[in-house]
Amino acid sequence: MAGYVIHLAVGEEYIRNFPGKISNYESFIEGIVAPDDVKDKSLTHYGPKSSEVNLKAFFKDRDIEDDFNKGYFVHLVTDYLFYNKFLDVFSKDIYEDYDILNKLLEEEFKVKIPEKVKDKVFYKEGKTHILDFEKTKDFIIETAKYDLEDIKKAVLKNDENWLKIKKLKHI
């Protein structure tokens, strides 16, 4: 899973890129954090694990008609792109990288951390191992440019760009 701050930053950028698409900000943000605010993330990510998101299975269960589900889908799209298009390798060091980048990304994207996840967002100083601030920032900006309806159409038409899972090299 991408860290909470990355997910929330994508959400903030999505709102800026698609004015008028979200009418209930709080519900949208709650949808963004919901898939990771559980014990078993495989259930909320519709795959064997959170890094193997099944976007098509989401539409068997839900749709993107309300702001909560739009936020939820933004979360899943972010994870899908993060693991299948952005990362090349995976290491447990990534969790420390989230903690190192959190403050910078919060400031850059004007992220507000919801009360329900404040105890799960941490801050550290240091040098990152897997993630780079500029590349992560670009990832957030690019991810937030996708129109959810366009992704939905592609997924339901079995577009491999949204369905194929890439196996990451673990280091």
C-alpha positions in Angstrom: 0.0 0.0 0.0 1.1 3.5 -0.6 1.3 5.5 2.6 -1.7 7.4 4.0 -0.2 10.8 3.0 0.4 9.7 -0.6 -3.2 8.5 -0.8 -4.5 11.8 0.7 -2.2 13.9 -1.5 -3.6 12.1 -4.6 -7.1 12.9 -3.3 -6.4 16.5 -2.8 -4.9 16.8 -6.3 -7.9 14.9 -7.8 -10.2 17.5 -6.2 -8.2 20.3 -7.7 -8.1 18.6 -11.1 -11.8 17.7 -11.3 -13.6 20.6 -9.7 -17.3 19.8 -9.0 -16.8 16.0 -9.1 -16.7 15.8 -5.3 -19.6 17.3 -3.3 -18.9 15.8 0.1 -15.2 16.3 1.0 -15.3 14.4 4.3 -17.0 11.4 2.7 -14.4 11.4 -0.1 -11.5 11.5 2.3 -13.1 8.8 4.5 -13.3 6.6 1.3 -9.6 7.3 0.6 -8.5 6.0 4.0 -11.0 3.2 4.4 -9.2 0.4 2.5 -6.1 0.6 4.7 -8.0 1.2 8.0 -8.6 -2.5 8.4 -6.8 -5.6 9.6 -7.1 -7.7 6.4 -6.3 -5.4 3.5 -6.7 -8.2 1.0 -10.5 -7.9 1.5 -10.6 -4.2 0.9 -8.2 -4.3 -2.0 -10.0 -7.1 -3.8 -6.8 -9.2 -4.3 -4.6 -11.6 -2.4 -2.8 -8.7 -0.9 -2.9 -4.9 -1.0 -0.1 -4.7 -3.6 -2.2 -6.8 -6.0 -5.3 -4.7 -6.4 -8.1 -6.1 -8.5 -9.9 -3.0 -9.9 -12.5 -5.1 -11.8 -13.6 -6.9 -8.6 -14.3 -3.6 -7.0 -17.1 -3.1 -9.5 -18.7 -6.4 -8.6 -19.1 -5.0 -5.1 -19.4 -1.2 -5.5 -19.7 1.6 -8.0 -18.3 5.2 -8.1 -21.7 6.9 -7.7 -21.1 8.5 -4.3 -18.1 10.4 -2.9 -17.1 7.7 -0.4 -16.8 5.1 -3.2 -15.0 7.7 -5.4 -12.5 8.1 -2.6 -12.2 4.4 -2.1 -11.6 3.9 -5.9 -9.0 6.7 -5.9 -7.2 4.7 -3.1 -7.3 1.5 -5.2 -6.2 3.2 -8.4 -3.3 4.8 -6.4 -2.2 1.4 -5.1 -2.6 -0.2 -8.5 -0.4 2.4 -10.2 2.0 2.6 -7.3 2.8 -1.1 -7.4 2.4 -1.8 -11.1 3.7 1.4 -12.8 5.8 3.3 -10.2 7.8 0.9 -8.0 10.4 -1.3 -9.5 11.5 -3.0 -6.3 10.0 -3.5 -2.9 11.7 -3.5 0.5 10.4 -3.1 4.1 12.5 0.1 4.0 9.6 1.7 2.1 7.6 2.1 5.4 10.5 4.2 6.8 10.5 6.2 3.6 6.8 7.1 4.1 7.7 8.4 7.5 10.5 10.5 6.0 8.4 11.9 3.2 5.2 12.5 5.1 5.9 16.1 6.2 7.2 17.2 2.8 4.2 15.7 1.0 1.7 17.1 3.5 3.1 20.6 2.9 3.5 20.2 -0.8 -0.1 19.0 -1.4 -1.8 20.7 1.6 -2.9 17.4 3.0 -5.1 17.3 6.1 -4.6 14.1 8.1 -8.1 12.8 9.2 -8.4 12.3 13.0 -9.1 8.6 12.6 -5.6 7.9 11.1 -3.5 10.5 12.9 -2.1 7.8 15.1 -0.9 5.8 12.0 1.0 8.6 10.3 4.6 9.0 11.5 7.4 11.5 10.9 11.1 10.9 10.7 14.1 12.6 9.4 16.7 10.9 7.3 17.5 9.7 3.8 15.0 7.6 1.9 16.0 4.1 0.6 13.3 3.3 -2.0 11.3 6.4 -2.6 12.5 9.8 -4.0 10.6 13.0 -3.1 10.6 14.4 -6.6 9.6 11.1 -8.2 6.9 10.5 -5.6 5.6 14.0 -6.1 5.4 13.4 -9.8 3.6 10.1 -9.2 1.0 11.9 -7.1 0.5 14.6 -9.7 0.1 12.2 -12.6 -2.1 9.7 -10.7 -4.5 12.5 -9.8 -5.0 13.4 -13.5 -6.9 10.2 -14.2 -10.7 10.5 -14.6 -12.4 7.8 -12.6 -15.1 7.3 -15.2 -12.4 6.7 -17.9 -10.7 4.1 -15.6 -14.0 2.4 -14.9 -14.7 2.0 -18.6 -11.2 0.7 -19.3 -11.4 -1.8 -16.4 -14.9 -3.1 -17.5 -13.6 -3.5 -21.0 -10.7 -5.7 -19.6 -8.0 -3.2 -20.5 -4.7 -4.9 -19.4 -3.3 -1.5 -18.5 -5.6 -1.6 -15.5 -5.7 -5.3 -14.8 -2.2 -6.8 -15.2 -0.3 -7.3 -11.9 3.5 -6.9 -12.0 5.6 -8.9 -9.7 8.0 -6.7 -7.8 11.5 -7.7 -7.1 12.0 -7.8 -3.3 15.3 -6.5 -1.9 
